[in-house]
Amino acid sequence: MTRDRAISAALRYFDSGEFQQLLARRVALRTESQRPDRAPQLAHYLREEIGPQLSALGFELHFIANPLADKPPFLVAVRMEDAALPTLLSYGHGDVVFGDDENWRAGLEPWQLTAEGERWYARGSADNKGQHCINLAALEQVWYARGGRLGFNCKLLFEMGEEISSPGLAELCREQAALLKADLFIASDGPRVSAPRPTLFLGSRGAVNFRLTLNARENACHSGNWGGLLSNPGTSGGAGAGLVRAGRSARL
């Protein structure tokens, strides 16, 4: 079966160490969106890391400047196999929070992937480079198993400013509505119920969206998914910690 072949191939790919090497190369790129001097790294990540992988799968690449001046760029990749097939839209972001190099414990560095048992440590390994590397690897294995096709249309949106509240993302989505049009949206970015337990959230139908801004601290801080040294001002350290940033412009 195609599904079984794809899963077997994915397991071989992971066990071979190739995925670890890929992720190690990508986390080594210091894509800190909070630092203006990292702008070349942000553009490099899209054009030299994500772009070639998607081009090899037959995606048409659209590198789009941010609608807001001096803000990080976007990449929209499109593979249309048949207009009659359903279209999937997915998402990833290649920027990370500050490396905070001096505060990592002994034996760990933010820009070097380190394995300890079954855990890998590096800045961005879990937000969001690890997730979108896994998703792209899965697409590759489906593409190979089906002889150079996915069996559905696919669109991918990558941004490089998620850690600074995604400047220009709303404007881009409005301006590129036709390009981003899809039947289904799947994104891998958000908290889990617990570290060892994969979590799947299904949709937000019936929700009421709103924006809450809290001026809590002078500088941007990050409380993490399960709290930490800083409480999350949007949740007071409750179960929803990680939904907003514990910083000057925390938003829910």
C-alpha positions as CSV (number, residue, x, y, z in Angstrom):
1,M,0.0,0.0,0.0
2,T,1.2,3.6,-0.7
3,R,0.5,4.6,2.9
4,D,2.6,1.7,4.2
5,R,5.5,2.5,1.8
6,A,5.5,6.1,2.8
7,I,5.6,5.3,6.5
8,S,8.4,2.8,6.0
9,A,10.4,5.2,3.9
10,A,9.9,8.0,6.5
11,L,11.1,5.7,9.3
12,R,14.2,4.8,7.2
13,Y,14.9,8.4,6.5
14,F,14.7,9.3,10.2
15,D,16.8,6.3,11.3
16,S,19.5,7.1,8.7
17,G,20.3,10.3,10.5
18,E,19.5,12.5,7.5
19,F,16.7,14.3,9.2
20,Q,18.9,15.0,12.2
21,Q,21.5,16.5,9.9
22,L,18.9,18.6,8.1
23,L,17.5,20.0,11.3
24,A,21.0,20.6,12.7
25,R,21.9,22.7,9.7
26,R,18.8,24.7,10.0
27,V,18.9,25.4,13.7
28,A,22.5,26.6,13.2
29,L,21.2,29.5,11.2
30,R,20.7,32.4,13.7
31,T,17.3,33.5,12.5
32,E,16.5,35.8,15.5
33,S,13.7,38.0,14.1
34,Q,14.1,40.5,17.0
35,R,17.5,41.5,15.8
36,P,17.6,43.8,12.7
37,D,21.1,42.6,11.9
38,R,19.7,39.1,11.3
39,A,17.7,40.2,8.2
40,P,20.1,38.4,5.8
41,Q,19.7,35.2,7.7
42,L,16.0,35.4,7.6
43,A,16.0,35.8,3.8
44,H,18.6,33.1,3.4
45,Y,16.5,30.6,5.3
46,L,13.6,31.0,2.9
47,R,15.6,31.1,-0.3
48,E,18.4,28.7,0.4
49,E,16.9,26.2,2.9
50,I,13.1,25.9,2.3
51,G,13.0,27.0,-1.3
52,P,15.2,24.3,-2.8
53,Q,13.5,21.5,-0.9
54,L,10.1,22.6,-2.3
55,S,11.4,23.2,-5.8
56,A,12.6,19.6,-5.9
57,L,9.0,18.6,-5.2
58,G,7.6,20.7,-8.1
59,F,6.4,23.6,-6.0
60,E,6.2,27.0,-7.6
61,L,7.9,29.5,-5.3
62,H,6.6,33.0,-4.6
63,F,9.1,35.1,-2.6
64,I,7.0,38.0,-1.3
65,A,8.3,41.2,0.4
66,N,6.5,42.1,3.6
67,P,3.7,44.6,3.0
68,L,5.2,46.6,5.9
69,A,8.4,48.4,5.4
70,D,11.6,46.8,6.8
71,K,9.8,43.7,8.1
72,P,10.8,40.0,7.4
73,P,9.8,38.4,4.0
74,F,7.4,35.6,3.2
75,L,7.4,32.6,1.0
76,V,4.3,31.1,-0.6
77,A,4.9,27.7,-2.3
78,V,2.2,26.2,-4.6
79,R,1.9,22.8,-6.2
80,M,-1.3,22.4,-8.2
81,E,-1.7,18.8,-9.5
82,D,-5.3,19.0,-10.6
83,A,-8.0,21.7,-10.1
84,A,-10.5,18.9,-9.3
85,L,-8.4,17.8,-6.3
86,P,-8.7,19.3,-2.8
87,T,-6.1,21.9,-1.8
88,L,-4.2,21.8,1.5
89,L,-2.7,25.0,2.9
90,S,0.0,24.6,5.6
91,Y,2.2,27.0,7.5
92,G,5.6,27.3,9.1
93,H,7.9,30.0,10.5
94,G,11.7,30.0,10.4
95,D,12.4,32.7,12.8
96,V,13.3,32.1,16.5
97,V,13.4,34.0,19.7
98,F,16.8,35.3,21.0
99,G,19.4,32.7,21.3
100,D,20.2,33.7,24.9
101,D,23.5,31.9,24.4
102,E,25.0,32.6,27.9
103,N,22.1,31.2,29.8
104,W,21.9,27.7,28.4
105,R,23.1,25.0,30.8
106,A,26.4,23.3,30.5
107,G,26.6,21.0,27.5
108,L,24.0,22.8,25.4
109,E,24.2,25.6,22.9
110,P,21.3,27.4,21.1
111,W,22.8,27.0,17.6
112,Q,24.0,23.4,17.8
113,L,21.6,20.5,17.8
114,T,22.5,18.3,20.9
115,A,21.0,14.9,21.5
116,E,20.5,13.7,25.0
117,G,18.7,10.3,25.0
118,E,15.5,10.7,23.0
119,R,15.5,14.5,23.2
120,W,17.2,17.0,20.9
121,Y,18.0,20.5,22.1
122,A,18.6,23.7,20.1
123,R,16.9,27.0,19.5
124,G,14.0,26.5,17.1
125,S,14.1,22.7,17.4
126,A,10.5,22.8,18.8
127,D,9.4,26.2,17.6
128,N,9.1,26.0,14.7
129,K,12.0,24.5,12.6
130,G,11.4,21.0,14.0
131,Q,7.8,21.0,13.1
132,H,8.0,22.3,9.6
133,C,11.0,20.1,8.8
134,I,8.9,17.1,9.9
135,N,6.0,18.2,7.7
136,L,8.1,18.7,4.6
137,A,9.8,15.4,5.2
138,A,6.4,13.8,5.3
139,L,5.4,15.5,2.0
140,E,8.6,14.2,0.4
141,Q,7.9,10.6,1.4
142,V,4.3,10.8,0.1
143,W,5.7,12.3,-3.2
144,Y,8.2,9.5,-3.6
145,A,5.7,6.7,-2.7
146,R,3.2,8.0,-5.3
147,G,5.8,8.2,-8.0
148,G,6.3,12.0,-8.1
149,R,2.8,13.2,-7.1
150,L,1.1,14.0,-3.8
151,G,-2.5,13.1,-4.8
152,F,-3.7,16.6,-3.7
153,N,-2.9,20.2,-4.3
154,C,-0.7,21.8,-1.7
155,K,0.2,25.4,-0.7
156,L,2.7,26.4,2.0
157,L,3.0,29.7,3.7
158,F,6.3,30.5,5.5
159,E,6.9,33.6,7.5
160,M,10.0,34.9,9.3
161,G,8.5,37.2,11.8
162,E,6.2,35.0,14.0
163,E,8.3,35.7,17.1
164,I,7.7,39.5,16.7
165,S,4.0,39.1,16.4
166,S,3.9,38.4,12.6
167,P,4.1,41.9,11.2
168,G,2.5,42.1,7.8
169,L,1.0,38.6,7.9
170,A,-2.6,39.8,8.0
171,E,-2.0,42.2,5.2
172,L,-0.3,39.5,3.1
173,C,-3.2,37.2,3.6
174,R,-5.6,39.9,2.4
175,E,-3.5,40.8,-0.6
176,Q,-2.8,37.2,-1.6
177,A,-6.2,35.7,-0.8
178,A,-6.5,34.1,-4.3
179,L,-3.0,32.6,-4.1
180,L,-3.6,31.2,-0.6
181,K,-7.1,29.9,-1.3
182,A,-7.5,26.3,-0.1
183,D,-10.0,23.7,1.2
184,L,-8.2,22.7,4.3
185,F,-5.6,24.4,6.6
186,I,-3.2,22.4,8.8
187,A,-0.5,24.0,10.9
188,S,2.0,22.6,13.3
189,D,2.8,25.3,15.8
190,G,1.4,25.5,19.3
191,P,1.5,24.0,22.8
192,R,1.0,20.3,23.6
193,V,-1.0,18.8,26.4
194,S,2.3,17.5,27.8
195,A,5.8,17.0,26.4
196,P,5.6,13.3,25.6
197,R,2.0,13.4,24.3
198,P,1.3,14.5,20.7
199,T,-1.7,16.8,20.6
200,L,-4.1,17.4,17.8
201,F,-6.5,20.4,17.9
202,L,-9.3,20.3,15.4
203,G,-10.5,23.7,14.1
204,S,-11.8,26.8,15.7
205,R,-15.3,26.9,14.2
206,G,-17.6,28.8,16.5
207,A,-14.8,30.8,18.2
208,V,-14.9,34.5,18.7
209,N,-11.6,36.1,17.7
210,F,-10.3,39.2,19.5
211,R,-7.0,40.8,20.3
212,L,-5.8,41.6,23.9
213,T,-2.7,43.7,24.4
214,L,-1.0,43.8,27.8
215,N,1.8,46.2,28.5
216,A,3.5,44.0,31.1
217,R,7.2,44.5,30.7
218,E,9.6,46.8,29.0
219,N,11.2,44.1,26.8
220,A,9.9,41.0,25.0
221,C,10.0,37.8,27.1
222,H,8.8,34.3,26.5
223,S,7.1,32.2,29.2
224,G,7.1,28.9,27.3
225,N,4.3,26.5,27.0
226,W,4.2,25.5,30.6
227,G,5.4,28.6,32.3
228,G,9.0,29.1,33.6
229,L,10.8,31.9,35.4
230,L,8.3,34.4,34.1
231,S,4.5,34.2,34.5
232,N,2.4,34.7,31.4
233,P,0.4,38.0,31.8
234,G,-2.3,36.7,29.5
235,T,-3.1,33.7,31.7
236,S,-1.5,34.5,35.0
237,G,0.5,31.2,34.7
238,G,-2.6,29.1,34.2
239,A,-3.1,26.1,31.9
240,G,-3.1,28.3,28.8
241,A,0.4,29.6,29.3
242,G,2.1,29.9,26.0
243,L,-0.9,31.2,24.1
244,V,0.5,34.7,24.4
245,R,3.9,36.1,25.0
246,A,4.9,37.5,28.3
247,G,6.2,40.7,27.0
248,R,5.5,44.3,26.1
249,S,3.1,43.4,23.3
250,A,1.5,40.2,24.6
251,R,-1.5,39.3,22.4
252,L,-4.2,36.7,22.6
